């Protein structure tokens, strides 16, 4: 079973009020192979919401464009996502790249004055927490769309 960013399945939850659909992710959800989650909504943030960025990851600190500290909401959403991943036995997550929650390779950054339209190498708070619990993390940009088990399946050589 997998956790997927709900926005990738076309669920209305993006910060900017836009709807996107990754057909591969939508198919996983439709087949019952993935649970869509939005950590930001699970943390209590509305849709749409003011864009936010990562100020620091040790310890976590996130602020939105208005300069409001939203760290507590992002941490709560990440913790709830981890709880759901444990409940369903998730071994893999496909998360939205560039998100301060879900980014697995790049995240939006911020400084004391607020988020910038700039992304740097790093993980979002939810991606980081899921990885620490042993979940394999992918983004819509680096996941190949393989069905569950294909990555780890090895076929024995003839005669083994």
C-alpha positions as CSV (number, residue, x, y, z in Angstrom):
1,X,0.0,0.0,0.0
2,X,1.1,3.6,-0.7
3,X,0.5,7.1,0.6
4,X,0.1,9.6,-2.2
5,X,-0.3,13.4,-2.2
6,X,-4.0,14.0,-2.6
7,X,-3.4,16.9,-5.0
8,X,-1.7,14.4,-7.5
9,X,-5.0,12.4,-7.5
10,X,-6.9,15.6,-8.5
11,X,-8.3,16.2,-5.0
12,X,-9.0,19.9,-4.4
13,X,-6.4,20.7,-1.7
14,X,-3.6,22.7,-3.3
15,X,-2.5,25.9,-1.7
16,X,-3.1,27.9,-4.9
17,X,-6.7,26.6,-5.5
18,X,-5.6,24.8,-8.7
19,X,-6.5,21.2,-9.5
20,X,-3.8,18.9,-11.0
21,X,-4.1,15.3,-11.9
22,X,-1.4,12.7,-12.4
23,X,-3.2,9.9,-14.2
24,X,-0.8,7.3,-12.8
25,X,-1.6,8.4,-9.2
26,X,-5.3,8.7,-9.9
27,X,-5.2,5.1,-11.2
28,X,-3.5,3.9,-8.0
29,X,-6.2,5.5,-5.9
30,X,-9.0,4.2,-8.1
31,X,-7.6,0.7,-7.8
32,X,-7.4,0.9,-4.0
33,X,-3.6,0.7,-4.0
34,X,-3.0,4.1,-2.6
35,X,-4.4,6.4,0.1
36,X,-4.5,10.1,-0.9
37,X,-3.6,12.5,1.9
38,X,-2.9,16.2,2.2
39,X,-0.7,16.9,5.2
40,X,-1.4,20.6,5.1
41,X,-5.1,20.0,5.4
42,X,-4.6,17.3,8.1
43,X,-2.6,20.0,10.0
44,X,-5.6,22.4,9.9
45,X,-4.7,24.7,7.0
46,X,-7.5,25.7,4.6
47,X,-7.7,25.4,0.8
48,X,-6.7,27.8,-0.7
49,X,-4.0,29.0,1.7
50,X,-1.2,31.4,1.7
51,X,2.0,29.9,0.2
52,X,4.6,28.8,2.8
53,X,8.3,27.9,2.8
54,X,10.9,26.2,4.9
55,X,13.1,28.5,7.0
56,X,14.9,25.6,8.7
57,X,14.7,21.8,9.1
58,X,16.7,21.4,12.3
59,X,14.5,22.3,14.1
60,X,11.6,22.7,11.6
61,X,10.4,26.2,11.0
62,X,8.0,27.2,8.3
63,X,6.4,30.6,7.6
64,X,3.9,31.8,5.0
65,X,3.9,34.8,2.7
66,X,2.3,36.9,5.4
67,X,5.2,36.1,7.8
68,X,3.0,33.9,10.0
69,X,4.7,31.0,11.6
70,X,2.8,27.8,10.4
71,X,5.3,25.3,11.8
72,X,2.7,23.8,14.2
73,X,0.3,23.1,11.4
74,X,2.9,21.5,9.1
75,X,4.2,19.3,12.0
76,X,0.7,18.2,13.0
77,X,-0.1,17.3,9.3
78,X,3.1,15.4,9.0
79,X,2.5,13.5,12.2
80,X,-1.1,12.6,11.1
81,X,0.2,11.4,7.7
82,X,2.8,9.2,9.5
83,X,0.0,7.8,11.7
84,X,-2.1,7.0,8.6
85,X,1.0,5.4,6.9
86,X,1.4,3.1,9.9
87,X,-2.3,2.2,10.0
88,X,-2.3,1.0,6.4
89,X,1.2,-0.4,6.4
90,X,2.5,1.9,3.7
91,X,5.9,1.0,2.3
92,X,6.0,3.7,-0.4
93,X,4.9,7.3,-0.8
94,X,4.5,9.4,-4.0
95,X,4.5,13.0,-3.0
96,X,4.3,16.4,-4.7
97,X,7.7,17.8,-5.4
98,X,8.6,21.4,-4.4
99,X,6.1,21.4,-1.5
100,X,7.3,22.4,2.0
101,X,5.3,19.3,3.2
102,X,5.8,16.8,0.5
103,X,8.9,17.7,-1.4
104,X,11.3,14.8,-1.6
105,X,14.2,16.4,-3.5
106,X,13.3,20.1,-3.6
107,X,11.4,22.4,-1.3
108,X,10.2,26.0,-1.4
109,X,12.3,28.1,0.9
110,X,11.6,31.1,3.1
111,X,13.5,33.6,5.2
112,X,12.2,35.8,8.0
113,X,10.4,38.0,5.4
114,X,8.4,35.1,4.0
115,X,8.6,32.5,1.2
116,X,10.5,33.2,-2.0
117,X,9.7,31.8,-5.4
118,X,12.9,29.7,-5.0
119,X,13.4,26.0,-4.5
120,X,16.4,24.3,-3.0
121,X,17.6,20.7,-2.6
122,X,15.9,19.2,0.5
123,X,12.9,17.4,1.9
124,X,9.6,18.7,3.2
125,X,8.6,18.0,6.7
126,X,6.2,15.1,5.8
127,X,8.6,13.5,3.4
128,X,11.3,13.6,6.0
129,X,9.2,12.0,8.7
130,X,7.9,9.3,6.4
131,X,11.5,8.5,5.2
132,X,12.6,8.2,8.9
133,X,9.9,5.6,9.5
134,X,11.2,3.5,6.6
135,X,8.8,4.5,3.8
136,X,10.4,4.8,0.3
137,X,9.8,8.3,-0.9
138,X,9.2,9.3,-4.6
139,X,7.9,12.4,-6.3
140,X,5.7,12.6,-9.4
141,X,8.9,13.6,-11.1
142,X,11.0,10.5,-10.3
143,X,8.4,7.7,-9.7
144,X,8.3,5.4,-12.8
145,X,4.7,4.4,-12.4
146,X,5.5,0.8,-11.7
147,X,2.8,-1.3,-10.0
148,X,3.3,-2.4,-6.4
149,X,6.0,-5.0,-6.0
150,X,7.7,-4.4,-9.4
151,X,10.6,-2.5,-7.9
152,X,11.5,-5.2,-5.4
153,X,10.6,-8.3,-7.4
154,X,13.6,-10.4,-8.6
155,X,13.0,-13.4,-10.8
156,X,15.3,-16.4,-10.0
157,X,17.6,-17.4,-12.8
158,X,16.8,-20.6,-14.7
159,X,17.8,-23.7,-12.6
160,X,17.8,-21.9,-9.2
